[in-house]
Amino acid sequence: MPKHAEKRVLAYRPEQIFDLVADVGRYPEFLPWCVAARVRSRTATQLVADLTVGFGPFRESFTSRVTLDRPTYITVQYERGPFRYLKNIWKFTPDEKGCLVEFFVDFEFRSKILQAAIGVVFGEAVRLMVSAFLRRAKDVYGPPLSASPAVREERSVT
């Protein structure tokens, strides 16, 4: 089961990074492999969204319920789709250099073929996803508060 945990200090305010992550409807504009997103419902504290991801010959859609605790946490509860389970948590903490972002994702596809396919590219996919959020922050908010957008980094991929 692919699992990834990462901590980074980004030179942006926690509210800014929270808002980027919470803007699920815009994911197809900047996230690799996210080919469609539809927000079914949204309140100040929760949204329900359908995402479609595609890589190679594979294209899968799933529904998630996203809890928004601005500006500190975003948690994703999987509801329907090709996974046995999906756990995704974002945490945003103020830091003297901006925002400490903690990201965790753990999932398993029902299909052994899909699981094997993502296993081959999972590390690269997560790296590209994190880079996409960094680029999006620069596009939306301008240059980071300091010279380096990622001033401290810890990763764990299994």
Protein Blocks (a to p, Z undefined) as FASTA:
>chain_A
ZZdddddddfbdfklmmmmmmmmmlmmmmpghiabdcdfbdcfkbccddddddehjbccd
dddddddddfkbccdddfbdjbfbdcddddddddfklpacddddddddfblklmmmmmmm
mmmmmmmmmmmmmmmmmmmnopafblblblbdcdddZZ
